[in-house]
Each structure stands twice: as C-alpha cells, then as structure tokens.
Amino acid sequence: MKILVLSGVLRCGHDGKVTNQNRQSWVRIAAQPLLVATDPEGRDISMCPNISTNTKQCNTTLMVVKGYSAFLRIDGNKVCLDSVDGMTDGVPPSHYTVRDPGQQFVGADR
C-alpha cells in the first residue's frame, strides 16, 4: 500500500472528486504533504453526477472506515494509506476511495 499525499485523488462511487486538505505540512514525499487521520473526513465532493428525483448527490465525505496505518504516525496522527475507504452523505450512501495516492515512492504494509 502506498502512503496518501495531498495531490492524491479520492473519488466517490459515482466519480465525484473529493477536495483534499492537509492538517500537517512538515512531513512530505516528493514535495507533497502526507495526509493523516481525519484529513479525508468532512471534505467537499464536487461534480458528483448522482442527481435525480430519488437520489441525493454526494457533497461531503464522512468518517473513514478503513485505511489509516496501524503503525505509522505523524505527531500522534495515523498516516493515510491508499486503502482509505469511507462513506459519503449521498442518498443512497456511496463509498469514497483512493484512485491515485499521489506518489509511487513510499509504501507501508498497514
């Protein structure tokens, strides 16, 4: 598994784009800050095409269900891996996942 950085790409299940934001900036890979626990949560989702009379498009990411490192931490916060998976506020609910970690140099087992 690769470590997730700010330039990584997260998408909802309908292909809406998650806007990343980092809480820490002093640990970097290829000039990109690593994302840590709760960075993917509560983020805006744009361009979700899930719009109809019986559905609600994904607008916000909810809590991460899996994908935080069990061992690697920065300033006490777990590092995000490319296995990050969480739910959105869409109806019906959709998962958001990592499409590209933003770097291909550094990985972690979990």
Sequence and secondary structure as in RCSB ss.txt:
>XXXX:A:sequence
MKILVLSGVLRCGHDGKVTNQNRQSWVRIAAQPLLVATDPEGRDISMCPNISTNTKQCNTTLMVVKGYSAFLRID
GNKVCLDSVDGMTDGVPPSHYTVRDPGQQFVGADR
>XXXX:A:secstr
 BB BTT EEEETT  EE    S  SSEETTEEB BTTTTTT BEE     BTTBB   BEEEEEEEEEEEEEET
TEEEEEEEEEEEES BS  EEEEEE S SS B   
